[in-house]
Amino acid sequence: MAEQVPTVVEYAGQEIYLFDPVICAPCLLQLCEKYSTECVNCGEMIPPFTQVGIHKGQDGVMQFVHMNTRCSTVGSAFHGYWGKGKLHNFIQIEAC
C-alpha cells in the first residue's frame, strides 16, 4: 500500500502536514518528539521540517521562533529551516 501524501499528525497541539520526505505517521510523530525545539517567544514546540526565525542570543547562541505573525519578531532578516535537530539554509540579510 502506497503512503498517502501529505503525512498528517497532531503533535503538541499542532497539526503537522509533511509532503517531503514521504514517511508514515508514526515515523513523523517520532521525528517530532525527537527533533522539535522550543519557540523562545511563545514556548510552544517547533517541529522539524519547519521554517524558523532566528534571534541571536547571549554568546552568539541562536534561538528559534515560529515564522508566523504571532511569534516572528525577527521579520525575514534572519531565517532558516529547522531540520532534524539543526538549522539548515540560514539566511541573514544585512541592513544598509
PDB file of N, CA, C and O in Angstrom, chain B, residues numbered from 101:
ATOM      1  N   MET B 101       0.842  -1.186   0.000  1.00  0.00           N
ATOM      2  CA  MET B 101       0.000   0.000   0.000  1.00  0.00           C
ATOM      3  C   MET B 101       0.880   1.240   0.000  1.00  0.00           C
ATOM      4  O   MET B 101       1.790   1.349   0.821  1.00  0.00           O
ATOM      5  N   ALA B 102       0.625   2.168  -0.901  1.00  0.00           N
ATOM      6  CA  ALA B 102       1.428   3.381  -1.033  1.00  0.00           C
ATOM      7  C   ALA B 102       1.105   4.362   0.094  1.00  0.00           C
ATOM      8  O   ALA B 102      -0.030   4.420   0.569  1.00  0.00           O
ATOM      9  N   GLU B 103       2.103   5.128   0.517  1.00  0.00           N
ATOM     10  CA  GLU B 103       1.906   6.149   1.534  1.00  0.00           C
ATOM     11  C   GLU B 103       1.070   7.284   0.955  1.00  0.00           C
ATOM     12  O   GLU B 103       1.170   7.608  -0.228  1.00  0.00           O
ATOM     13  N   GLN B 104       0.242   7.884   1.814  1.00  0.00           N
ATOM     14  CA  GLN B 104      -0.598   8.995   1.394  1.00  0.00           C
ATOM     15  C   GLN B 104       0.140  10.300   1.650  1.00  0.00           C
ATOM     16  O   GLN B 104       0.735  10.479   2.712  1.00  0.00           O
ATOM     17  N   VAL B 105       0.106  11.203   0.694  1.00  0.00           N
ATOM     18  CA  VAL B 105       0.777  12.499   0.831  1.00  0.00           C
ATOM     19  C   VAL B 105      -0.293  13.570   0.967  1.00  0.00           C
ATOM     20  O   VAL B 105      -1.229  13.552   0.168  1.00  0.00           O
ATOM     21  N   PRO B 106      -0.233  14.492   1.902  1.00  0.00           N
ATOM     22  CA  PRO B 106       0.821  14.603   2.910  1.00  0.00           C
ATOM     23  C   PRO B 106       0.583  13.657   4.079  1.00  0.00           C
ATOM     24  O   PRO B 106      -0.517  13.143   4.280  1.00  0.00           O
ATOM     25  N   THR B 107       1.653  13.446   4.841  1.00  0.00           N
ATOM     26  CA  THR B 107       1.525  12.731   6.102  1.00  0.00           C
ATOM     27  C   THR B 107       1.025  13.745   7.126  1.00  0.00           C
ATOM     28  O   THR B 107       1.558  14.852   7.209  1.00  0.00           O
ATOM     29  N   VAL B 108       0.014  13.383   7.902  1.00  0.00           N
ATOM     30  CA  VAL B 108      -0.588  14.307   8.862  1.00  0.00           C
ATOM     31  C   VAL B 108      -0.571  13.671  10.246  1.00  0.00           C
ATOM     32  O   VAL B 108      -0.985  12.524  10.417  1.00  0.00           O
ATOM     33  N   VAL B 109      -0.085  14.428  11.237  1.00  0.00           N
ATOM     34  CA  VAL B 109      -0.135  14.007  12.632  1.00  0.00           C
ATOM     35  C   VAL B 109      -0.473  15.213  13.490  1.00  0.00           C
ATOM     36  O   VAL B 109      -0.315  16.356  13.061  1.00  0.00           O
ATOM     37  N   GLU B 110      -0.935  14.955  14.695  1.00  0.00           N
ATOM     38  CA  GLU B 110      -1.107  16.023  15.667  1.00  0.00           C
ATOM     39  C   GLU B 110       0.009  15.877  16.689  1.00  0.00           C
ATOM     40  O   GLU B 110       0.217  14.804  17.255  1.00  0.00           O
ATOM     41  N   TYR B 111       0.728  16.982  16.916  1.00  0.00           N
ATOM     42  CA  TYR B 111       1.856  16.966  17.853  1.00  0.00           C
ATOM     43  C   TYR B 111       1.850  18.269  18.639  1.00  0.00           C
ATOM     44  O   TYR B 111       1.831  19.352  18.053  1.00  0.00           O
ATOM     45  N   ALA B 112       1.868  18.168  19.941  1.00  0.00           N
ATOM     46  CA  ALA B 112       1.937  19.330  20.842  1.00  0.00           C
ATOM     47  C   ALA B 112       0.871  20.368  20.492  1.00  0.00           C
ATOM     48  O   ALA B 112       1.149  21.567  20.478  1.00  0.00           O
ATOM     49  N   GLY B 113      -0.345  19.906  20.211  1.00  0.00           N
ATOM     50  CA  GLY B 113      -1.449  20.812  19.913  1.00  0.00           C
ATOM     51  C   GLY B 113      -1.424  21.412  18.522  1.00  0.00           C
ATOM     52  O   GLY B 113      -2.208  22.315  18.232  1.00  0.00           O
ATOM     53  N   GLN B 114      -0.551  20.937  17.660  1.00  0.00           N
ATOM     54  CA  GLN B 114      -0.435  21.456  16.289  1.00  0.00           C
ATOM     55  C   GLN B 114      -0.698  20.327  15.296  1.00  0.00           C
ATOM     56  O   GLN B 114      -0.316  19.181  15.533  1.00  0.00           O
ATOM     57  N   GLU B 115      -1.352  20.658  14.186  1.00  0.00           N
ATOM     58  CA  GLU B 115      -1.466  19.693  13.097  1.00  0.00           C
ATOM     59  C   GLU B 115      -0.242  19.849  12.218  1.00  0.00           C
ATOM     60  O   GLU B 115       0.048  20.947  11.744  1.00  0.00           O
ATOM     61  N   ILE B 116       0.475  18.767  11.997  1.00  0.00           N
ATOM     62  CA  ILE B 116       1.698  18.770  11.209  1.00  0.00           C
ATOM     63  C   ILE B 116       1.397  18.099   9.874  1.00  0.00           C
ATOM     64  O   ILE B 116       0.933  16.959   9.837  1.00  0.00           O
ATOM     65  N   TYR B 117       1.660  18.804   8.781  1.00  0.00           N
ATOM     66  CA  TYR B 117       1.490  18.281   7.427  1.00  0.00           C
ATOM     67  C   TYR B 117       2.864  18.192   6.783  1.00  0.00           C
ATOM     68  O   TYR B 117       3.564  19.200   6.682  1.00  0.00           O
ATOM     69  N   LEU B 118       3.256  17.011   6.350  1.00  0.00           N
ATOM     70  CA  LEU B 118       4.570  16.823   5.740  1.00  0.00           C
ATOM     71  C   LEU B 118       4.411  16.207   4.355  1.00  0.00           C
ATOM     72  O   LEU B 118       3.898  15.097   4.208  1.00  0.00           O
ATOM     73  N   PHE B 119       4.861  16.945   3.344  1.00  0.00           N
ATOM     74  CA  PHE B 119       4.797  16.476   1.959  1.00  0.00           C
ATOM     75  C   PHE B 119       6.077  15.770   1.535  1.00  0.00           C
ATOM     76  O   PHE B 119       6.036  14.808   0.768  1.00  0.00           O
ATOM     77  N   ASP B 120       7.222  16.252   2.038  1.00  0.00           N
ATOM     78  CA  ASP B 120       8.505  15.707   1.626  1.00  0.00           C
ATOM     79  C   ASP B 120       9.455  15.790   2.810  1.00  0.00           C
ATOM     80  O   ASP B 120       9.668  16.890   3.320  1.00  0.00           O
ATOM     81  N   PRO B 121      10.019  14.722   3.264  1.00  0.00           N
ATOM     82  CA  PRO B 121      10.012  13.384   2.699  1.00  0.00           C
ATOM     83  C   PRO B 121       8.703  12.656   3.025  1.00  0.00           C
ATOM     84  O   PRO B 121       8.015  12.993   3.989  1.00  0.00           O
ATOM     85  N   VAL B 122       8.379  11.672   2.219  1.00  0.00           N
ATOM     86  CA  VAL B 122       7.185  10.863   2.446  1.00  0.00           C
ATOM     87  C   VAL B 122       7.528   9.799   3.479  1.00  0.00           C
ATOM     88  O   VAL B 122       8.352   8.919   3.230  1.00  0.00           O
ATOM     89  N   ILE B 123       6.890   9.890   4.641  1.00  0.00           N
ATOM     90  CA  ILE B 123       7.096   8.912   5.719  1.00  0.00           C
ATOM     91  C   ILE B 123       5.741   8.593   6.337  1.00  0.00           C
ATOM     92  O   ILE B 123       4.767   9.314   6.120  1.00  0.00           O
ATOM     93  N   CYS B 124       5.682   7.529   7.092  1.00  0.00           N
ATOM     94  CA  CYS B 124       4.421   7.138   7.735  1.00  0.00           C
ATOM     95  C   CYS B 124       4.156   8.035   8.947  1.00  0.00           C
ATOM     96  O   CYS B 124       5.073   8.666   9.472  1.00  0.00           O
ATOM     97  N   ALA B 125       2.908   8.087   9.383  1.00  0.00           N
ATOM     98  CA  ALA B 125       2.514   8.934  10.509  1.00  0.00           C
ATOM     99  C   ALA B 125       3.257   8.592  11.803  1.00  0.00           C
ATOM    100  O   ALA B 125       3.718   9.509  12.484  1.00  0.00           O
ATOM    101  N   PRO B 126       3.395   7.309  12.175  1.00  0.00           N
ATOM    102  CA  PRO B 126       4.154   7.017  13.398  1.00  0.00           C
ATOM    103  C   PRO B 126       5.619   7.488  13.329  1.00  0.00           C
ATOM    104  O   PRO B 126       6.185   7.917  14.335  1.00  0.00           O
ATOM    105  N   CYS B 127       6.219   7.404  12.146  1.00  0.00           N
ATOM    106  CA  CYS B 127       7.611   7.870  11.987  1.00  0.00           C
ATOM    107  C   CYS B 127       7.690   9.392  12.104  1.00  0.00           C
ATOM    108  O   CYS B 127       8.631   9.916  12.701  1.00  0.00           O
ATOM    109  N   LEU B 128       6.713  10.106  11.542  1.00  0.00           N
ATOM    110  CA  LEU B 128       6.692  11.565  11.648  1.00  0.00           C
ATOM    111  C   LEU B 128       6.522  11.984  13.098  1.00  0.00           C
ATOM    112  O   LEU B 128       7.199  12.904  13.557  1.00  0.00           O
ATOM    113  N   LEU B 129       5.644  11.338  13.813  1.00  0.00           N
ATOM    114  CA  LEU B 129       5.443  11.659  15.218  1.00  0.00           C
ATOM    115  C   LEU B 129       6.726  11.417  16.016  1.00  0.00           C
ATOM    116  O   LEU B 129       7.069  12.210  16.893  1.00  0.00           O
ATOM    117  N   GLN B 130       7.426  10.336  15.719  1.00  0.00           N
ATOM    118  CA  GLN B 130       8.697  10.040  16.390  1.00  0.00           C
ATOM    119  C   GLN B 130       9.737  11.127  16.075  1.00  0.00           C
ATOM    120  O   GLN B 130      10.472  11.548  16.968  1.00  0.00           O
ATOM    121  N   LEU B 131       9.805  11.580  14.823  1.00  0.00           N
ATOM    122  CA  LEU B 131      10.732  12.662  14.461  1.00  0.00           C
ATOM    123  C   LEU B 131      10.394  13.941  15.209  1.00  0.00           C
ATOM    124  O   LEU B 131      11.292  14.636  15.685  1.00  0.00           O
ATOM    125  N   CYS B 132       9.107  14.260  15.319  1.00  0.00           N
ATOM    126  CA  CYS B 132       8.694  15.463  16.051  1.00  0.00           C
ATOM    127  C   CYS B 132       9.118  15.391  17.507  1.00  0.00           C
ATOM    128  O   CYS B 132       9.636  16.362  18.058  1.00  0.00           O
ATOM    129  N   GLU B 133       8.898  14.241  18.131  1.00  0.00           N
ATOM    130  CA  GLU B 133       9.258  14.080  19.533  1.00  0.00           C
ATOM    131  C   GLU B 133      10.767  14.167  19.749  1.00  0.00           C
ATOM    132  O   GLU B 133      11.217  14.663  20.782  1.00  0.00           O
ATOM    133  N   LYS B 134      11.532  13.698  18.803  1.00  0.00           N
ATOM    134  CA  LYS B 134      12.992  13.670  18.956  1.00  0.00           C
ATOM    135  C   LYS B 134      13.662  14.992  18.586  1.00  0.00           C
ATOM    136  O   LYS B 134      14.616  15.398  19.251  1.00  0.00           O
ATOM    137  N   TYR B 135      13.184  15.674  17.539  1.00  0.00           N
ATOM    138  CA  TYR B 135      13.926  16.800  16.986  1.00  0.00           C
ATOM    139  C   TYR B 135      13.269  18.169  17.109  1.00  0.00           C
ATOM    140  O   TYR B 135      13.834  19.148  16.622  1.00  0.00           O
ATOM    141  N   SER B 136      12.112  18.281  17.731  1.00  0.00           N
ATOM    142  CA  SER B 136      11.483  19.594  17.873  1.00  0.00           C
ATOM    143  C   SER B 136      12.293  20.471  18.807  1.00  0.00           C
ATOM    144  O   SER B 136      13.041  19.981  19.653  1.00  0.00           O
ATOM    145  N   THR B 137      12.131  21.781  18.639  1.00  0.00           N
ATOM    146  CA  THR B 137      12.807  22.738  19.507  1.00  0.00           C
ATOM    147  C   THR B 137      11.773  23.740  19.999  1.00  0.00           C
ATOM    148  O   THR B 137      10.712  23.889  19.392  1.00  0.00           O
ATOM    149  N   GLU B 138      12.071  24.416  21.074  1.00  0.00           N
ATOM    150  CA  GLU B 138      11.114  25.337  21.676  1.00  0.00           C
ATOM    151  C   GLU B 138      11.215  26.728  21.054  1.00  0.00           C
ATOM    152  O   GLU B 138      12.314  27.232  20.824  1.00  0.00           O
ATOM    153  N   CYS B 139      10.063  27.343  20.784  1.00  0.00           N
ATOM    154  CA  CYS B 139       9.992  28.731  20.318  1.00  0.00           C
ATOM    155  C   CYS B 139      10.261  29.641  21.511  1.00  0.00           C
ATOM    156  O   CYS B 139       9.600  29.520  22.542  1.00  0.00           O
ATOM    157  N   VAL B 140      11.229  30.556  21.383  1.00  0.00           N
ATOM    158  CA  VAL B 140      11.578  31.423  22.510  1.00  0.00           C
ATOM    159  C   VAL B 140      10.526  32.493  22.766  1.00  0.00           C
ATOM    160  O   VAL B 140      10.521  33.099  23.837  1.00  0.00           O
ATOM    161  N   ASN B 141       9.630  32.741  21.804  1.00  0.00           N
ATOM    162  CA  ASN B 141       8.591  33.749  22.014  1.00  0.00           C
ATOM    163  C   ASN B 141       7.339  33.189  22.674  1.00  0.00           C
ATOM    164  O   ASN B 141       6.819  33.802  23.606  1.00  0.00           O
ATOM    165  N   CYS B 142       6.841  32.045  22.221  1.00  0.00           N
ATOM    166  CA  CYS B 142       5.575  31.528  22.755  1.00  0.00           C
ATOM    167  C   CYS B 142       5.743  30.294  23.633  1.00  0.00           C
ATOM    168  O   CYS B 142       4.818  29.933  24.360  1.00  0.00           O
ATOM    169  N   GLY B 143       6.905  29.638  23.583  1.00  0.00           N
ATOM    170  CA  GLY B 143       7.146  28.461  24.392  1.00  0.00           C
ATOM    171  C   GLY B 143       6.607  27.165  23.812  1.00  0.00           C
ATOM    172  O   GLY B 143       6.820  26.097  24.385  1.00  0.00           O
ATOM    173  N   GLU B 144       5.901  27.245  22.667  1.00  0.00           N
ATOM    174  CA  GLU B 144       5.394  26.033  22.034  1.00  0.00           C
ATOM    175  C   GLU B 144       6.505  25.389  21.206  1.00  0.00           C
ATOM    176  O   GLU B 144       7.535  26.006  20.934  1.00  0.00           O
ATOM    177  N   MET B 145       6.276  24.154  20.816  1.00  0.00           N
ATOM    178  CA  MET B 145       7.291  23.408  20.081  1.00  0.00           C
ATOM    179  C   MET B 145       7.292  23.758  18.595  1.00  0.00           C
ATOM    180  O   MET B 145       6.240  23.985  17.998  1.00  0.00           O
ATOM    181  N   ILE B 146       8.485  23.798  18.010  1.00  0.00           N
ATOM    182  CA  ILE B 146       8.674  23.953  16.569  1.00  0.00           C
ATOM    183  C   ILE B 146       9.108  22.590  16.052  1.00  0.00           C
ATOM    184  O   ILE B 146      10.197  22.120  16.381  1.00  0.00           O
ATOM    185  N   PRO B 147       8.259  21.948  15.239  1.00  0.00           N
ATOM    186  CA  PRO B 147       8.613  20.613  14.753  1.00  0.00           C
ATOM    187  C   PRO B 147       9.666  20.681  13.649  1.00  0.00           C
ATOM    188  O   PRO B 147       9.873  21.737  13.051  1.00  0.00           O
ATOM    189  N   PRO B 148      10.332  19.555  13.377  1.00  0.00           N
ATOM    190  CA  PRO B 148      11.278  19.533  12.262  1.00  0.00           C
ATOM    191  C   PRO B 148      10.560  19.771  10.938  1.00  0.00           C
ATOM    192  O   PRO B 148       9.340  19.628  10.846  1.00  0.00           O
ATOM    193  N   PHE B 149      11.326  20.135   9.918  1.00  0.00           N
ATOM    194  CA  PHE B 149      10.819  20.433   8.570  1.00  0.00           C
ATOM    195  C   PHE B 149       9.985  21.711   8.565  1.00  0.00           C
ATOM    196  O   PHE B 149       8.984  21.792   7.853  1.00  0.00           O
ATOM    197  N   THR B 150      10.389  22.719   9.358  1.00  0.00           N
ATOM    198  CA  THR B 150       9.638  23.956   9.545  1.00  0.00           C
ATOM    199  C   THR B 150      10.539  25.165   9.305  1.00  0.00           C
ATOM    200  O   THR B 150      11.713  25.151   9.675  1.00  0.00           O
ATOM    201  N   GLN B 151       9.987  26.211   8.685  1.00  0.00           N
ATOM    202  CA  GLN B 151      10.696  27.481   8.564  1.00  0.00           C
ATOM    203  C   GLN B 151      10.738  28.139   9.936  1.00  0.00           C
ATOM    204  O   GLN B 151       9.746  28.113  10.665  1.00  0.00           O
ATOM    205  N   VAL B 152      11.868  28.726  10.296  1.00  0.00           N
ATOM    206  CA  VAL B 152      12.030  29.385  11.595  1.00  0.00           C
ATOM    207  C   VAL B 152      12.655  30.759  11.429  1.00  0.00           C
ATOM    208  O   VAL B 152      13.410  31.007  10.489  1.00  0.00           O
ATOM    209  N   GLY B 153      12.324  31.652  12.363  1.00  0.00           N
ATOM    210  CA  GLY B 153      13.028  32.916  12.511  1.00  0.00           C
ATOM    211  C   GLY B 153      14.101  32.702  13.561  1.00  0.00           C
ATOM    212  O   GLY B 153      13.986  31.807  14.397  1.00  0.00           O
ATOM    213  N   ILE B 154      15.147  33.523  13.521  1.00  0.00           N
ATOM    214  CA  ILE B 154      16.290  33.294  14.406  1.00  0.00           C
ATOM    215  C   ILE B 154      16.650  34.570  15.164  1.00  0.00           C
ATOM    216  O   ILE B 154      16.828  35.632  14.566  1.00  0.00           O
ATOM    217  N   HIS B 155      16.755  34.451  16.477  1.00  0.00           N
ATOM    218  CA  HIS B 155      17.288  35.506  17.342  1.00  0.00           C
ATOM    219  C   HIS B 155      18.699  35.096  17.716  1.00  0.00           C
ATOM    220  O   HIS B 155      18.966  33.921  17.970  1.00  0.00           O
ATOM    221  N   LYS B 156      19.594  36.058  17.748  1.00  0.00           N
ATOM    222  CA  LYS B 156      20.927  35.761  18.259  1.00  0.00           C
ATOM    223  C   LYS B 156      20.919  36.079  19.744  1.00  0.00           C
ATOM    224  O   LYS B 156      20.802  37.235  20.150  1.00  0.00           O
ATOM    225  N   GLY B 157      21.045  35.033  20.543  1.00  0.00           N
ATOM    226  CA  GLY B 157      21.019  35.173  21.991  1.00  0.00           C
ATOM    227  C   GLY B 157      22.390  35.499  22.545  1.00  0.00           C
ATOM    228  O   GLY B 157      23.304  35.867  21.807  1.00  0.00           O
ATOM    229  N   GLN B 158      22.521  35.360  23.852  1.00  0.00           N
ATOM    230  CA  GLN B 158      23.788  35.641  24.514  1.00  0.00           C
ATOM    231  C   GLN B 158      24.872  34.702  24.010  1.00  0.00           C
ATOM    232  O   GLN B 158      24.609  33.533  23.725  1.00  0.00           O
ATOM    233  N   ASP B 159      26.076  35.211  23.904  1.00  0.00           N
ATOM    234  CA  ASP B 159      27.237  34.442  23.453  1.00  0.00           C
ATOM    235  C   ASP B 159      27.050  33.884  22.050  1.00  0.00           C
ATOM    236  O   ASP B 159      27.654  32.867  21.711  1.00  0.00           O
ATOM    237  N   GLY B 160      26.217  34.532  21.217  1.00  0.00           N
ATOM    238  CA  GLY B 160      26.024  34.108  19.836  1.00  0.00           C
ATOM    239  C   GLY B 160      25.160  32.868  19.649  1.00  0.00           C
ATOM    240  O   GLY B 160      25.057  32.347  18.539  1.00  0.00           O
ATOM    241  N   VAL B 161      24.538  32.392  20.726  1.00  0.00           N
ATOM    242  CA  VAL B 161      23.678  31.210  20.633  1.00  0.00           C
ATOM    243  C   VAL B 161      22.405  31.587  19.886  1.00  0.00           C
ATOM    244  O   VAL B 161      21.767  32.592  20.198  1.00  0.00           O
ATOM    245  N   MET B 162      22.041  30.772  18.895  1.00  0.00           N
ATOM    246  CA  MET B 162      20.834  31.048  18.113  1.00  0.00           C
ATOM    247  C   MET B 162      19.608  30.525  18.853  1.00  0.00           C
ATOM    248  O   MET B 162      19.604  29.411  19.376  1.00  0.00           O
ATOM    249  N   GLN B 163      18.561  31.365  18.882  1.00  0.00           N
ATOM    250  CA  GLN B 163      17.283  30.984  19.467  1.00  0.00           C
ATOM    251  C   GLN B 163      16.255  31.045  18.350  1.00  0.00           C
ATOM    252  O   GLN B 163      16.346  31.907  17.477  1.00  0.00           O
ATOM    253  N   PHE B 164      15.271  30.138  18.362  1.00  0.00           N
ATOM    254  CA  PHE B 164      14.360  29.990  17.243  1.00  0.00           C
ATOM    255  C   PHE B 164      12.942  30.405  17.595  1.00  0.00           C
ATOM    256  O   PHE B 164      12.492  30.232  18.727  1.00  0.00           O
ATOM    257  N   VAL B 165      12.237  30.963  16.595  1.00  0.00           N
ATOM    258  CA  VAL B 165      10.837  31.363  16.738  1.00  0.00           C
ATOM    259  C   VAL B 165      10.050  30.857  15.542  1.00  0.00           C
ATOM    260  O   VAL B 165      10.600  30.645  14.461  1.00  0.00           O
ATOM    261  N   HIS B 166       8.737  30.666  15.753  1.00  0.00           N
ATOM    262  CA  HIS B 166       7.860  30.322  14.633  1.00  0.00           C
ATOM    263  C   HIS B 166       7.871  31.461  13.610  1.00  0.00           C
ATOM    264  O   HIS B 166       7.964  32.631  13.982  1.00  0.00           O
ATOM    265  N   MET B 167       7.778  31.123  12.346  1.00  0.00           N
ATOM    266  CA  MET B 167       7.677  32.149  11.287  1.00  0.00           C
ATOM    267  C   MET B 167       6.193  32.399  11.010  1.00  0.00           C
ATOM    268  O   MET B 167       5.679  32.040   9.950  1.00  0.00           O
ATOM    269  N   ASN B 168       5.515  33.018  11.976  1.00  0.00           N
ATOM    270  CA  ASN B 168       4.133  33.430  11.796  1.00  0.00           C
ATOM    271  C   ASN B 168       3.966  34.818  12.399  1.00  0.00           C
ATOM    272  O   ASN B 168       4.882  35.323  13.049  1.00  0.00           O
ATOM    273  N   THR B 169       2.820  35.436  12.194  1.00  0.00           N
ATOM    274  CA  THR B 169       2.626  36.818  12.643  1.00  0.00           C
ATOM    275  C   THR B 169       2.618  36.954  14.158  1.00  0.00           C
ATOM    276  O   THR B 169       2.907  38.030  14.679  1.00  0.00           O
ATOM    277  N   ARG B 170       2.297  35.903  14.861  1.00  0.00           N
ATOM    278  CA  ARG B 170       2.254  35.967  16.316  1.00  0.00           C
ATOM    279  C   ARG B 170       3.641  35.922  16.940  1.00  0.00           C
ATOM    280  O   ARG B 170       3.889  36.598  17.939  1.00  0.00           O
ATOM    281  N   CYS B 171       4.542  35.140  16.370  1.00  0.00           N
ATOM    282  CA  CYS B 171       5.833  34.895  17.019  1.00  0.00           C
ATOM    283  C   CYS B 171       7.024  35.588  16.363  1.00  0.00           C
ATOM    284  O   CYS B 171       7.996  35.906  17.048  1.00  0.00           O
ATOM    285  N   SER B 172       6.974  35.825  15.073  1.00  0.00           N
ATOM    286  CA  SER B 172       8.171  36.274  14.377  1.00  0.00           C
ATOM    287  C   SER B 172       8.463  37.745  14.619  1.00  0.00           C
ATOM    288  O   SER B 172       7.941  38.613  13.919  1.00  0.00           O
ATOM    289  N   THR B 173       9.302  38.022  15.615  1.00  0.00           N
ATOM    290  CA  THR B 173       9.739  39.383  15.902  1.00  0.00           C
ATOM    291  C   THR B 173      11.030  39.706  15.156  1.00  0.00           C
ATOM    292  O   THR B 173      11.564  40.808  15.284  1.00  0.00           O
ATOM    293  N   VAL B 174      11.531  38.751  14.379  1.00  0.00           N
ATOM    294  CA  VAL B 174      12.778  38.965  13.653  1.00  0.00           C
ATOM    295  C   VAL B 174      12.527  39.402  12.211  1.00  0.00           C
ATOM    296  O   VAL B 174      13.473  39.713  11.487  1.00  0.00           O
ATOM    297  N   GLY B 175      11.260  39.429  11.786  1.00  0.00           N
ATOM    298  CA  GLY B 175      10.965  39.727  10.390  1.00  0.00           C
ATOM    299  C   GLY B 175      11.551  38.636   9.518  1.00  0.00           C
ATOM    300  O   GLY B 175      11.594  37.472   9.918  1.00  0.00           O
ATOM    301  N   SER B 176      11.996  38.997   8.344  1.00  0.00           N
ATOM    302  CA  SER B 176      12.607  37.989   7.477  1.00  0.00           C
ATOM    303  C   SER B 176      14.115  38.182   7.372  1.00  0.00           C
ATOM    304  O   SER B 176      14.761  37.552   6.535  1.00  0.00           O
ATOM    305  N   ALA B 177      14.683  39.044   8.211  1.00  0.00           N
ATOM    306  CA  ALA B 177      16.112  39.329   8.131  1.00  0.00           C
ATOM    307  C   ALA B 177      16.965  38.139   8.568  1.00  0.00           C
ATOM    308  O   ALA B 177      18.069  37.946   8.059  1.00  0.00           O
ATOM    309  N   PHE B 178      16.465  37.355   9.494  1.00  0.00           N
ATOM    310  CA  PHE B 178      17.190  36.184   9.976  1.00  0.00           C
ATOM    311  C   PHE B 178      16.234  35.004   9.949  1.00  0.00           C
ATOM    312  O   PHE B 178      15.308  34.936  10.756  1.00  0.00           O
ATOM    313  N   HIS B 179      16.448  34.085   9.038  1.00  0.00           N
ATOM    314  CA  HIS B 179      15.555  32.929   8.975  1.00  0.00           C
ATOM    315  C   HIS B 179      16.272  31.724   8.391  1.00  0.00           C
ATOM    316  O   HIS B 179      17.356  31.830   7.816  1.00  0.00           O
ATOM    317  N   GLY B 180      15.632  30.576   8.558  1.00  0.00           N
ATOM    318  CA  GLY B 180      16.197  29.338   8.058  1.00  0.00           C
ATOM    319  C   GLY B 180      15.172  28.228   8.120  1.00  0.00           C
ATOM    320  O   GLY B 180      13.968  28.470   8.211  1.00  0.00           O
ATOM    321  N   TYR B 181      15.669  27.015   8.071  1.00  0.00           N
ATOM    322  CA  TYR B 181      14.829  25.828   8.009  1.00  0.00           C
ATOM    323  C   TYR B 181      15.263  24.884   9.117  1.00  0.00           C
ATOM    324  O   TYR B 181      16.409  24.436   9.138  1.00  0.00           O
ATOM    325  N   TRP B 182      14.344  24.574  10.048  1.00  0.00           N
ATOM    326  CA  TRP B 182      14.667  23.661  11.141  1.00  0.00           C
ATOM    327  C   TRP B 182      14.510  22.235  10.645  1.00  0.00           C
ATOM    328  O   TRP B 182      13.418  21.823  10.254  1.00  0.00           O
ATOM    329  N   GLY B 183      15.591  21.490  10.661  1.00  0.00           N
ATOM    330  CA  GLY B 183      15.582  20.107  10.182  1.00  0.00           C
ATOM    331  C   GLY B 183      15.587  19.128  11.334  1.00  0.00           C
ATOM    332  O   GLY B 183      14.905  19.334  12.338  1.00  0.00           O
ATOM    333  N   LYS B 184      16.347  18.077  11.191  1.00  0.00           N
ATOM    334  CA  LYS B 184      16.432  17.047  12.231  1.00  0.00           C
ATOM    335  C   LYS B 184      17.398  17.499  13.318  1.00  0.00           C
ATOM    336  O   LYS B 184      18.533  17.027  13.385  1.00  0.00           O
ATOM    337  N   GLY B 185      16.942  18.417  14.168  1.00  0.00           N
ATOM    338  CA  GLY B 185      17.736  18.852  15.302  1.00  0.00           C
ATOM    339  C   GLY B 185      18.791  19.892  14.995  1.00  0.00           C
ATOM    340  O   GLY B 185      19.620  20.195  15.853  1.00  0.00           O
ATOM    341  N   LYS B 186      18.784  20.454  13.777  1.00  0.00           N
ATOM    342  CA  LYS B 186      19.743  21.514  13.472  1.00  0.00           C
ATOM    343  C   LYS B 186      19.180  22.440  12.401  1.00  0.00           C
ATOM    344  O   LYS B 186      18.216  22.114  11.707  1.00  0.00           O
ATOM    345  N   LEU B 187      19.812  23.601  12.292  1.00  0.00           N
ATOM    346  CA  LEU B 187      19.384  24.635  11.357  1.00  0.00           C
ATOM    347  C   LEU B 187      19.986  24.401   9.983  1.00  0.00           C
ATOM    348  O   LEU B 187      21.166  24.071   9.863  1.00  0.00           O
ATOM    349  N   HIS B 188      19.176  24.573   8.947  1.00  0.00           N
ATOM    350  CA  HIS B 188      19.622  24.476   7.560  1.00  0.00           C
ATOM    351  C   HIS B 188      19.273  25.782   6.838  1.00  0.00           C
ATOM    352  O   HIS B 188      18.347  26.487   7.239  1.00  0.00           O
ATOM    353  N   ASN B 189      20.000  26.093   5.801  1.00  0.00           N
ATOM    354  CA  ASN B 189      19.706  27.240   4.915  1.00  0.00           C
ATOM    355  C   ASN B 189      19.532  28.548   5.661  1.00  0.00           C
ATOM    356  O   ASN B 189      18.589  29.293   5.398  1.00  0.00           O
ATOM    357  N   PHE B 190      20.446  28.837   6.604  1.00  0.00           N
ATOM    358  CA  PHE B 190      20.379  30.084   7.357  1.00  0.00           C
ATOM    359  C   PHE B 190      20.640  31.259   6.435  1.00  0.00           C
ATOM    360  O   PHE B 190      21.620  31.275   5.690  1.00  0.00           O
ATOM    361  N   ILE B 191      19.748  32.248   6.491  1.00  0.00           N
ATOM    362  CA  ILE B 191      19.884  33.460   5.679  1.00  0.00           C
ATOM    363  C   ILE B 191      19.881  34.655   6.599  1.00  0.00           C
ATOM    364  O   ILE B 191      19.005  34.800   7.451  1.00  0.00           O
ATOM    365  N   GLN B 192      20.877  35.518   6.420  1.00  0.00           N
ATOM    366  CA  GLN B 192      20.970  36.742   7.209  1.00  0.00           C
ATOM    367  C   GLN B 192      21.049  37.892   6.234  1.00  0.00           C
ATOM    368  O   GLN B 192      22.014  38.003   5.478  1.00  0.00           O
ATOM    369  N   ILE B 193      20.044  38.751   6.241  1.00  0.00           N
ATOM    370  CA  ILE B 193      20.004  39.904   5.342  1.00  0.00           C
ATOM    371  C   ILE B 193      20.509  41.098   6.110  1.00  0.00           C
ATOM    372  O   ILE B 193      19.905  41.502   7.104  1.00  0.00           O
ATOM    373  N   GLU B 194      21.601  41.665   5.667  1.00  0.00           N
ATOM    374  CA  GLU B 194      22.205  42.814   6.344  1.00  0.00           C
ATOM    375  C   GLU B 194      21.453  44.090   5.968  1.00  0.00           C
ATOM    376  O   GLU B 194      21.072  44.286   4.815  1.00  0.00           O
ATOM    377  N   ALA B 195      21.250  44.949   6.962  1.00  0.00           N
ATOM    378  CA  ALA B 195      20.615  46.250   6.716  1.00  0.00           C
ATOM    379  C   ALA B 195      21.630  47.190   6.094  1.00  0.00           C
ATOM    380  O   ALA B 195      22.828  47.087   6.359  1.00  0.00           O
ATOM    381  N   CYS B 196      21.149  48.106   5.266  1.00  0.00           N
ATOM    382  CA  CYS B 196      22.037  49.092   4.623  1.00  0.00           C
ATOM    383  C   CYS B 196      22.401  50.192   5.576  1.00  0.00           C
ATOM    384  O   CYS B 196      23.138  51.107   5.211  1.00  0.00           O
TER     385      CYS B 196
END
